[in-house]
Amino acid sequence: MSEDRVTITPLTDGPLEVKGAVRINASDGTDIREADSVYLCRCGASHKKPYCDGSHKKDGFISTVEA
């Protein structure tokens, strides 16, 4: 397994966990953030999109993670 590999794991009833050498770009291509891991919103309620701010908990977001 390469250390450069990025993995994306949907967390049950929560965000996408992205681990690896992560670079997030704006729509114009400029870098917004570089990190070793980030949590991205998938419920649509975050006030810090594209990042998760925990809003899924109070909004009752429910998801199923399938293998």
VENRA-V103015 format. One record per backbone hydrogen bond with DSSP energy under -1.0 kcal/mol. NH is the residue of the N-H (numbers start at 1). CO is the residue of the C=O. E is the energy in kcal/mol with one decimal. If there is no record, write none. Layout:
nh co e
NH CO E
NH CO E
This chain:
nh co e
5 2 -1.2
7 19 -2.7
9 17 -2.9
11 15 -2.7
14 11 -2.3
16 40 -2.8
17 9 -3.1
18 38 -3.1
19 7 -2.7
20 36 -3.0
22 20 -1.6
22 35 -2.4
24 33 -3.0
26 30 -3.1
29 26 -2.2
32 24 -3.3
33 24 -1.6
35 22 -2.3
38 18 -2.3
40 16 -2.7
41 50 -2.3
51 48 -2.2
52 39 -2.5
57 54 -1.6
59 55 -2.0
61 56 -2.1
